[in-house]
Amino acid sequence: MPTCKDCTFYTPVNETTGNCSNLGSEVLADKDAGMCPRRTFQPRT
């Protein structure tokens, strides 16, 4: 299953967290992409 760190909108801050430009907040790198509050996961290309 993909995680937040696999998303186009994810920018890493450190090994465990990053910023989601789509949500405008910090997220966990290994959070299941299926749990995205806005359901806007887009895989990196």
C-alpha positions in Angstrom: 0.0 0.0 0.0 1.4 3.5 -0.8 2.2 5.9 1.9 2.2 9.7 2.2 5.9 9.8 1.3 4.9 8.3 -2.1 2.6 11.2 -2.9 3.3 14.1 -5.3 2.2 16.6 -2.6 4.7 15.3 0.1 7.9 17.2 0.9 10.1 15.5 3.5 11.1 17.4 6.7 13.0 14.5 8.3 12.9 10.7 8.2 9.5 10.4 9.9 7.5 13.5 8.9 6.9 15.8 6.0 4.7 18.6 4.7 1.6 18.0 2.5 1.2 20.9 0.2 -2.4 19.8 -0.5 -3.4 19.7 3.1 -1.2 22.5 4.3 -0.1 20.5 7.3 2.5 18.1 8.6 2.0 14.4 8.0 3.7 11.2 8.9 5.8 9.7 6.1 4.6 6.2 6.6 0.9 7.1 7.0 -1.3 4.9 4.7 -2.3 6.9 1.7 -5.8 5.5 2.0 -6.2 7.5 5.2 -5.7 10.8 3.3 -8.4 13.2 4.6 -9.1 14.7 1.2 -8.5 11.5 -0.7 -6.2 13.3 -3.1 -3.2 10.9 -3.1 -1.3 11.2 -6.4 1.7 8.9 -6.9 5.0 10.5 -7.7 6.0 10.1 -11.4 
